[in-house]
Amino acid sequence: MHSSIRIFTVCANEVNHSAISLNSNFLEANVINILLLLFGLIYVLKQFLGSALLVRQNKILSAIQEAEERLQQANLRLEESEKQLAQTQIVIKQIEKEASVTAQKVRESILEQGKLDIERLTSASKATLSIAENQVRKEIQQQIITLAISKVATQLQSQVTPVIQSKIVDYSIMQLGEKI
């Protein structure tokens, strides 16, 4: 302690010659009180700040651990979501394939049904035409027969005289008589 006082005294003597001076009387300068106060503050603050920093460090470490746990959970959820996405994409591809196959089958079925309908309509049309032809033929035949009968009747009326009529009636009666 004496050596520190000498250092201060030497410094004070050297500084006396300059504009800034150092008071060499320790009691008047309160250097000891200031040093004691400074050391006391350091000691008290060291414990206070140390415990506060330790609490803060523990909080930070627990926050880091929680963040790491949440990161792991998020990574697990991400992996599960990616697996579900992959499975969903597989299912979507299967559905698309099935839909394509079903659409092709429906298309083929519609085309086949269309062909059958066309064939049925063609057959029905042919049958209708055939029936119409037969009806036209029958009508033509009927008209021809009617015209022929009219013509024959007209010719008979013009050619048959009362004498020929009586011979026809007599001949018809004779034939009836033979049958009885």
PyMOL commands that set and color helices and strands:
alter all, ss='L'
color gray80, all
select helices_A, chain A and resi 2-16+26-29+31-159+162-179
alter helices_A, ss='H'
color red, helices_A
deselect
rebuild
show_as cartoon
